[in-house]
């Protein structure tokens, strides 16, 4: 059956109306991947020299054993971000009398055809052959290669397992990514432990005890069967749907959002959209990474207060900028349904405001530790938080009425430029420049406090007059809704 599935995949590809575009994209991606593989191969051949320079006081084999676990930790994080799920390809067979095991085996087989599974061998095998084999013998070198294969299989299926679970509950992805980041911080920032020492504890002993290579292989096999069992149990769409209905509460039952009625319901649905789709979820994750942005500017005294305004706006409003520049495009696949539904568009806009307010409030709270650099920093963050949820949110929704590029949420986030156009650049400029139009003249005249105060007052005024701006945005939307819908239909 596996060969039949592959044959059908090829036929579907060549018969698709977008075959030419798909081939062009695949050629470009193939050239890029080939370039990266060549660079990785060169890096692998000179790995011993690199290790000598990076760890001059350690034996090169000790250094090598210490970085393997670090590599696979980074590899797992990258897989969570970039590795695609081979799930949609078998959906047409779910209603046919095809054995579950055949479908699951096909999914498992196609999951192995990932470029991530090549990286460790291209990077580490040259070192193993040149150094480990010559110093410790071919048996030890073989043990290292087998261990690499086991850990690669483990990471491959563990990442897929987490991504499939996160399709039902987006928090699983965020928790997994946070745990990996915390594991790295625990070593390199807090110094609670050393991942390099833990790695050497295993791989250092692997040289003298090659049988230990069976442990990574065993972990890989266990993760394969765990992934296999999960897929087999949740293969059919109706079973998956019934599990989701039984497990998750309706959006109006969220404690924070239930009090907002239909507006809260719409906001909750959009939160689910963000957490369950890779492209939209990446906007949230990128915002969390930018919470460390202040460390670049606040620890260097050459940056003046004008930069604090920028950093405060950027950290508390990065989600508004990243997610908002594609506003309405996130609903492109069902936008026609929204137009004919009984949804009040005023509530629809209010839900957008509510979403941005909730997320920006969370980001502002995450920036409060920067009070370490002074209470004025926290004050500027709060002022720019008001600016973001008042002015920038309104500007984003204004430009949303002029965005006609669709986004297909079924596609991955990696190297995906769908929906990107010159409008995004045009949108970013006023969002970043407008605060300085107000603050800049006061700062140049030596009245920076007055500039900060007017920014805060302007943001507060926009928040208090939000009802007026919603009516203006709604009227503007009704003049452009059919043009937006037509643009979203163009695939």
C-alpha positions in Angstrom: 0.0 0.0 0.0 2.9 2.4 0.7 3.9 2.3 -3.0 0.3 2.9 -4.0 0.1 6.0 -1.7 3.3 7.3 -3.1 2.1 6.8 -6.7 -1.1 8.7 -5.9 0.9 11.5 -4.4 2.9 11.9 -7.6 -0.2 11.9 -9.7 -1.9 14.5 -7.5 1.2 16.7 -7.7 1.5 16.6 -11.5 -2.3 17.0 -12.0 -2.5 20.0 -9.7 -3.3 23.3 -11.4 -0.5 24.9 -9.4 2.1 22.4 -10.6 4.3 25.0 -12.3 4.3 27.2 -9.2 5.0 24.3 -6.9 7.9 23.1 -9.1 9.5 26.6 -9.0 9.1 26.8 -5.2 10.6 23.3 -4.8 13.5 24.1 -7.1 14.3 27.2 -5.1 13.9 25.4 -1.8 16.1 22.5 -3.1 18.9 24.9 -4.1 18.7 26.6 -0.7 18.7 23.2 1.2 21.6 22.0 -1.0 23.6 25.1 -0.2 22.9 24.6 3.5 23.9 20.9 3.3 27.2 21.8 1.6 27.9 24.4 4.3 27.1 21.8 7.0 29.4 19.3 5.3 32.3 21.8 5.3 31.6 22.6 8.9 31.7 18.8 9.7 35.1 18.4 8.1 36.6 21.3 10.1 34.7 20.5 13.3 37.8 19.3 15.1 39.6 22.6 14.4 36.5 24.6 15.5 36.2 22.6 18.7 39.9 23.3 19.5 39.4 27.0 19.1 36.1 27.1 21.0 37.2 24.8 23.9 41.0 25.3 23.9 41.4 23.7 27.3 39.5 20.4 26.6 40.4 17.4 24.6 38.7 17.5 21.2 36.9 14.2 21.8 35.6 15.5 25.2 34.4 18.7 23.5 32.7 16.6 20.8 30.9 14.4 23.2 29.7 17.5 25.1 28.0 19.2 22.2 26.0 16.3 20.9 23.2 16.7 23.4 23.2 20.4 22.9 22.8 19.9 19.1 19.8 17.6 19.6 18.1 20.0 22.0 18.4 22.8 19.4 17.3 20.3 16.7 14.1 19.5 18.7 13.3 23.2 19.0 13.8 23.8 15.3 11.7 20.8 14.4 8.8 22.1 16.5 9.1 25.3 14.5 9.8 24.1 11.0 9.1 20.4 10.4 5.9 19.7 8.5 3.3 17.2 9.5 2.6 14.6 6.8 -1.1 14.4 7.8 -3.3 16.0 5.1 -2.0 13.7 2.3 -4.0 10.7 3.5 -7.3 12.4 4.3 -8.9 11.2 1.0 -8.4 7.6 2.2 -10.1 8.0 5.6 -13.5 7.2 4.1 -12.3 4.2 2.1 -11.9 0.6 3.4 -8.1 0.9 3.9 -6.5 -0.6 6.9 -5.4 1.8 9.6 -2.0 0.2 9.9 -1.3 0.9 6.2 -2.2 4.5 6.6 -0.2 5.0 9.8 2.9 3.2 8.3 2.7 5.5 5.3 2.6 8.5 7.6 5.6 7.2 9.5 7.5 6.5 6.3 6.9 10.0 4.8 7.9 11.6 8.2 11.4 10.2 7.8 11.9 12.1 4.5 12.9 15.3 6.3 16.0 17.3 5.8 16.3 17.5 9.6 17.2 13.8 9.6 20.3 14.5 7.4 21.9 17.3 9.5 23.4 15.2 12.3 25.0 12.7 9.9 26.5 15.4 7.6 27.8 17.4 10.6 29.1 14.6 12.9 30.0 11.6 10.7 33.1 13.2 9.2 34.5 13.9 12.7 33.5 10.4 13.8 35.3 8.7 10.9 38.4 10.9 11.1 38.9 11.2 14.9 36.8 8.6 16.8 37.5 5.7 14.4 41.3 6.4 14.3 41.6 6.9 18.1 39.1 4.4 19.5 38.4 1.9 16.7 35.7 1.3 14.2 33.4 -0.3 16.8 33.3 2.9 18.8 32.7 4.9 15.7 29.8 2.6 14.7 28.3 3.1 18.2 28.4 6.8 17.7 26.6 6.6 14.3 24.0 4.2 15.7 23.4 6.6 18.6 23.0 9.5 16.2 20.4 7.5 14.3 18.5 6.7 17.5 18.4 10.3 18.7 17.5 11.5 15.2 14.5 9.1 15.1 13.5 10.1 18.6 13.6 13.8 17.8 11.7 13.2 14.5 8.8 11.4 16.1 8.8 13.3 19.4 8.4 16.6 17.5 5.7 15.1 15.3 3.9 13.8 18.4 4.0 17.2 20.1 2.8 19.0 17.0 -0.1 16.6 16.6 -1.1 17.0 20.2 -0.7 20.8 19.9 -3.2 20.7 17.0 -5.8 19.8 19.6 -4.4 22.1 22.4 -2.1 24.9 21.3 -0.8 25.3 24.8 1.2 22.0 24.4 3.4 23.6 21.8 4.0 26.7 23.9 4.8 24.7 27.0 7.2 22.4 25.0 9.0 25.4 23.5 9.2 27.1 26.9 10.7 24.0 28.5 13.4 23.8 25.9 14.2 27.5 26.3 14.2 27.1 30.1 16.5 24.1 29.8 19.0 26.3 27.8 18.7 29.2 30.2 19.3 26.8 33.2 22.7 26.0 31.7 23.9 29.2 30.0 22.2 31.9 32.1 21.5 30.5 35.5 24.3 27.9 35.6 22.2 25.3 37.5 23.8 22.5 35.5 25.9 21.8 32.5 24.3 20.2 29.4 27.8 19.6 28.1 28.7 17.5 31.1 25.5 15.5 30.9 26.2 14.9 27.3 29.7 13.7 28.0 28.5 11.5 30.8 26.8 9.4 28.2 28.8 9.8 25.0 32.1 9.7 26.9 31.2 6.2 28.2 30.0 5.2 24.8 33.6 5.0 23.6 34.5 2.2 26.1 31.0 0.6 26.1 29.5 0.6 22.6 26.5 -1.4 23.8 25.2 1.8 25.3 24.3 2.8 21.7 21.2 0.7 22.2 19.7 3.2 24.6 19.1 6.0 22.0 17.9 3.3 19.6 15.4 2.1 22.2 14.2 5.7 22.8 13.7 6.1 19.1 11.7 2.9 18.8 9.6 3.8 21.9 8.8 7.2 20.4 8.0 5.6 17.0 5.4 3.2 18.6 4.0 6.0 20.8 3.5 8.1 17.7 2.1 5.1 15.8 -0.4 4.3 18.5 -1.6 7.9 18.8 -2.1 8.2 15.0 -3.9 4.9 14.9 -6.2 5.9 17.7 -7.0 9.3 16.2 -6.8 8.6 12.5 -10.4 9.1 11.5 -11.7 12.6 11.3 -15.0 11.9 13.1 -13.2 10.3 16.1 -10.8 13.3 16.3 -13.7 15.7 16.1 -15.6 13.9 18.9 -12.6 13.9 21.1 -12.2 17.6 20.6 -15.9 18.3 21.4 -15.7 16.2 24.5 -12.4 17.5 25.8 -12.6 21.3 25.2 -15.1 23.8 26.5 -16.9 26.3 24.3 -15.2 29.7 23.9 -17.9 31.4 26.0 -16.9 29.4 29.1 -13.5 31.1 29.3 -13.6 33.0 32.6 -12.0 36.1 31.2 -14.0 36.2 27.9 -17.4 34.9 28.9 -18.4 38.3 30.4 -18.0 40.0 26.9 -20.8 37.9 25.3 -20.6 37.5 21.6 -17.5 39.7 21.4 -15.7 37.4 23.9 -16.8 34.4 21.8 -15.3 35.8 18.7 -12.1 36.7 20.5 -11.9 33.2 21.9 -12.3 31.7 18.5 -9.4 33.9 17.2 -7.2 32.8 20.1 -7.9 29.2 19.1 -7.0 30.1 15.5 -3.7 31.5 16.7 -2.7 28.6 18.9 -3.7 25.9 16.4 -2.0 27.1 13.2 1.7 27.4 12.7 1.7 30.6 10.7 -0.4 32.6 13.2 1.3 30.9 16.2 4.7 32.0 15.0 3.6 35.7 15.4 2.9 35.0 19.1 6.1 33.1 19.6 8.2 35.7 17.9 6.6 38.3 20.2 7.7 36.2 23.3 11.3 36.1 21.9 11.3 39.9 21.6 10.7 40.3 25.3 14.5 40.1 25.6 14.8 43.0 23.2 15.3 45.5 26.0 18.5 43.8 27.2 20.2 45.0 24.0 19.3 48.7 24.6 19.0 49.0 28.4 22.4 47.5 29.2 24.2 49.9 26.8 24.3 53.5 27.8 24.9 54.9 24.3 21.1 54.5 23.7 19.1 57.5 24.8 15.5 57.9 26.0 14.3 58.0 22.4 15.3 54.4 22.1 13.3 53.5 25.2 10.2 54.8 23.5 10.9 52.6 20.5 11.7 49.5 22.7 8.6 50.0 24.9 6.4 50.3 21.8 8.1 47.3 20.1 7.9 44.9 23.1 4.4 45.7 24.2 3.1 46.0 20.6 5.1 43.5 18.6 2.1 41.1 18.4 -0.1 43.9 17.1 2.5 44.6 14.4 3.3 41.0 13.4 -0.2 39.6 13.6 -2.1 42.8 12.7 -0.3 43.3 9.4 -2.2 40.2 8.1 -5.5 41.1 9.8 -8.6 39.6 8.0 -6.2 37.4 5.9 -6.2 34.9 8.8 -9.9 34.4 8.1 -9.4 34.3 4.3 -10.5 30.7 3.9 -13.9 31.4 5.6 -14.3 35.1 4.9 -17.2 34.6 2.6 -18.9 32.7 5.4 -18.4 35.7 7.7 -20.0 38.0 5.2 -23.2 36.0 4.9 -23.3 35.0 8.6 -25.4 36.9 11.2 -22.2 38.1 12.9 -22.4 41.8 13.8 -19.3 43.4 12.3 -19.2 45.9 15.2 -18.7 42.9 17.5 -16.2 41.5 15.0 -14.1 44.6 15.3 -14.5 44.8 19.1 -13.2 41.2 19.3 -10.0 42.4 17.4 -9.6 45.2 19.9 -10.2 42.8 22.8 -7.6 40.3 21.4 -4.9 42.9 21.0 -5.6 44.4 24.5 -5.3 41.0 26.2 -2.1 40.0 24.4 -0.5 43.4 24.8 -1.4 43.4 28.4 0.3 40.1 28.8 3.4 41.4 27.0 3.5 44.5 29.2 3.4 42.4 32.3 6.3 40.4 30.9 8.3 43.6 30.5 7.9 44.7 34.1 11.2 43.1 35.3 12.9 45.9 33.3 12.0 48.1 36.3 15.5 46.9 37.3 16.8 49.7 35.0 14.7 52.3 36.6 11.1 53.2 37.3 11.1 55.5 34.3 11.6 52.6 32.0 8.5 50.9 33.3 6.6 54.2 33.0 7.6 54.5 29.3 6.6 50.9 28.8 3.1 51.7 30.2 2.7 54.8 28.1 3.6 52.9 25.0 1.3 50.1 26.0 -1.6 52.6 26.1 -0.4 53.9 22.7 -0.4 50.4 21.2 -3.9 49.3 22.4 -5.3 52.7 21.5 -3.6 54.2 18.4 -1.7 51.3 16.8 -4.6 48.9 17.1 -6.9 51.4 15.3 -4.2 52.0 12.6 -3.8 48.2 12.1 -7.5 47.7 11.6 -7.6 50.7 9.2 -5.0 49.1 7.0 -6.7 45.7 7.3 -9.5 47.1 5.1 -6.9 47.6 2.4 -5.3 44.1 2.6 -6.6 41.7 -0.2 -3.9 39.0 0.1 -5.1 35.6 1.4 -3.3 33.3 3.8 -3.8 29.5 3.8 -3.5 28.4 7.4 -3.1 24.8 6.3 0.4 25.6 5.1 3.5 25.8 7.3 5.2 28.9 8.6 8.7 28.1 7.3 9.7 30.0 4.1 6.0 30.9 3.6 5.6 34.4 2.1 1.9 34.0 1.3 0.0 37.1 2.0 3.1 39.3 2.1 3.1 42.3 -0.1 4.1 46.0 -0.2 1.2 46.8 2.1 3.0 45.2 5.0 5.9 47.6 4.5 3.6 50.6 4.2 1.8 49.5 7.4 4.9 49.1 9.4 6.2 52.7 8.7 3.3 54.6 10.3 3.1 52.2 13.3 6.8 52.8 14.0 7.1 56.5 13.0 3.9 58.1 14.3 5.0 58.1 18.0 8.1 60.1 17.1 6.1 62.7 15.2 4.6 63.5 18.6 7.5 62.8 20.9 10.3 64.0 18.7 9.7 67.8 18.7 9.4 67.8 22.5 12.5 65.8 23.0 14.5 68.1 20.7 13.3 71.1 22.7 14.4 69.4 25.9 10.8 68.6 27.1 10.9 64.8 26.9 8.5 64.5 29.8 5.9 66.5 28.0 6.4 64.3 24.9 5.9 61.1 27.0 2.8 62.6 28.7 1.2 63.5 25.3 1.8 60.0 24.0 0.1 58.5 27.0 -2.8 61.0 26.8 -3.2 60.3 23.1 -3.3 56.6 23.7 -5.8 57.0 26.5 -8.1 59.2 24.4 -8.1 56.6 21.6 -9.1 54.0 24.1 -11.9 56.1 25.6 -13.2 57.0 22.1 -12.9 53.4 20.8 -16.6 53.2 20.0 -16.3 56.2 17.6 -13.3 54.6 15.8 -15.1 51.2 15.5 -18.0 52.9 13.7 -15.6 54.6 11.3 -13.8 51.3 10.6 -17.1 49.5 10.1 -18.3 52.1 7.6 -14.9 51.9 5.8 -15.1 48.1 5.8 -18.6 48.0 4.1 -17.2 50.0 1.2 -14.4 47.5 0.6 -15.8 44.2 1.8 -16.5 42.7 -1.6 -13.0 43.7 -2.9 -11.5 42.1 0.1 -13.5 38.9 -0.4 -12.6 38.8 -4.1 -8.9 39.1 -3.2 -9.2 36.3 -0.7 -10.7 34.0 -3.3 -7.6 34.2 -5.5 -5.5 31.2 -4.6 
